[in-house]
Amino acid sequence: MPERVPSDHPSVTTHRAHLARSGGTRRPCLRLPDVDVEPGTIVRLVLDGTTRHARVDEDARGLVVRGAYDNRQRAREREGPNRLVEWARRHDRRPDDAVEVDVVDAGYCYGLRVPGTRAVYDAVERPDDSLSSIAESLADRE
């Protein structure tokens, strides 16, 4: 059974962030604060207790997440339901609204929540680097 870590635990760092507009659309995206992650990385993004996957991009203003998806492959291709948009609607969050980004495991797992709320995250171990490389190479062949 994985360990559970609350958002107010000393091992979790919380940053204030904001939603923004994704390009010329009205869909919200997440403008990330200064977190330790490389552009192009697929990270886990926990929304309301469910782990999703998101690709971190970079634009002229910094790091941005344009969507959260059900698995790594969908995040890489931005295919399927955008769970970040669904989360924003469910919590009545619009562009320029503040959100909290919890760094559960820098460069690997982040949580998103409405300011003033508390979340609990499953502490999941990162997969072995060699296994991840094999899985990614297989996914690239498809």
C-alpha positions in Angstrom: 0.0 0.0 0.0 1.5 3.4 -1.0 2.2 6.0 1.6 -0.3 9.0 1.6 1.1 12.5 1.8 -1.1 15.5 2.5 -0.6 18.8 0.8 0.4 20.5 4.1 3.2 17.9 4.8 6.7 19.3 5.2 7.9 17.2 2.2 5.4 18.9 -0.2 6.3 22.4 -1.5 3.3 24.5 -2.6 3.5 27.3 -5.2 0.8 29.8 -6.1 0.1 29.6 -9.8 -2.6 30.9 -12.2 -4.7 29.5 -15.0 -4.3 31.2 -18.4 -5.8 31.0 -21.8 -4.3 28.3 -24.1 -3.3 30.3 -27.2 -6.3 31.9 -29.0 -8.8 29.5 -27.4 -10.9 29.9 -24.3 -9.6 26.7 -22.8 -7.6 27.2 -19.6 -4.1 26.0 -19.3 -1.8 26.0 -16.2 0.9 28.6 -16.0 3.5 26.9 -13.8 5.6 28.8 -11.3 9.3 28.2 -11.0 9.3 24.4 -10.5 12.1 22.0 -11.3 11.0 20.4 -14.5 12.4 20.4 -18.1 10.2 21.5 -21.0 8.9 18.5 -22.9 8.8 16.3 -19.8 5.6 14.2 -19.2 4.7 14.5 -15.5 2.0 13.1 -13.3 -0.6 15.7 -12.4 -3.0 14.8 -9.6 -6.5 16.3 -10.0 -9.0 15.6 -7.2 -7.2 12.5 -6.2 -6.8 11.0 -9.7 -3.4 10.8 -11.3 -3.4 12.2 -14.8 -0.4 12.9 -17.2 0.6 16.2 -18.6 3.3 17.5 -20.9 5.2 20.5 -19.7 5.8 23.0 -22.5 7.6 26.4 -22.6 6.6 29.6 -24.2 7.8 33.2 -24.0 6.3 33.6 -20.5 7.7 30.4 -19.0 6.4 26.9 -18.3 2.9 25.9 -19.2 0.7 22.8 -19.1 -2.0 22.9 -21.8 -3.8 19.7 -20.7 -3.9 16.7 -18.5 -4.7 13.3 -20.0 -5.5 9.7 -18.9 -2.0 8.3 -19.7 1.5 9.2 -20.9 0.8 8.4 -24.6 -2.3 10.6 -24.7 -0.4 13.4 -22.9 2.4 13.2 -25.5 -0.1 13.4 -28.4 -2.7 15.6 -26.6 -5.4 13.1 -27.5 -8.6 12.4 -25.7 -10.5 14.3 -23.0 -8.5 17.1 -21.5 -8.9 16.5 -17.8 -7.4 19.9 -16.9 -10.3 21.7 -18.7 -12.8 19.4 -16.9 -11.1 20.1 -13.5 -11.2 23.9 -14.1 -14.9 23.8 -15.0 -15.8 21.6 -12.0 -14.1 24.0 -9.7 -15.3 27.2 -11.5 -11.7 28.2 -12.3 -11.1 30.6 -15.2 -8.1 32.2 -16.8 -6.3 34.5 -14.3 -7.7 32.6 -11.3 -5.2 31.4 -8.7 -4.6 27.8 -8.1 -2.1 25.9 -5.8 0.5 23.6 -7.4 1.9 21.1 -4.9 5.4 19.6 -5.7 5.0 16.0 -4.5 8.1 14.8 -6.3 10.0 17.4 -8.3 10.2 16.7 -12.0 7.8 13.8 -11.7 4.6 14.4 -9.7 2.6 17.5 -9.0 -0.8 18.2 -7.5 -3.3 20.9 -8.5 -5.9 22.3 -6.1 -8.0 25.3 -5.4 -6.4 27.7 -2.8 -7.6 27.0 0.7 -8.3 23.4 0.1 -6.3 20.4 1.3 -5.4 17.4 -0.8 -3.8 14.0 -0.1 -1.5 12.3 -2.6 -0.3 8.8 -3.0 3.5 8.7 -2.7 4.3 6.6 -5.8 7.8 5.6 -6.5 9.3 6.6 -9.9 9.7 3.7 -12.3 13.2 2.4 -12.9 15.0 4.6 -15.5 15.9 1.6 -17.7 12.3 0.3 -17.7 11.0 3.8 -18.6 13.5 4.1 -21.5 12.3 0.7 -22.9 8.6 1.7 -22.5 9.2 5.1 -24.2 11.1 3.5 -27.1 8.3 1.0 -27.7 5.7 3.8 -27.6 7.7 5.8 -30.1 7.6 2.8 -32.6 3.8 2.8 -32.6 
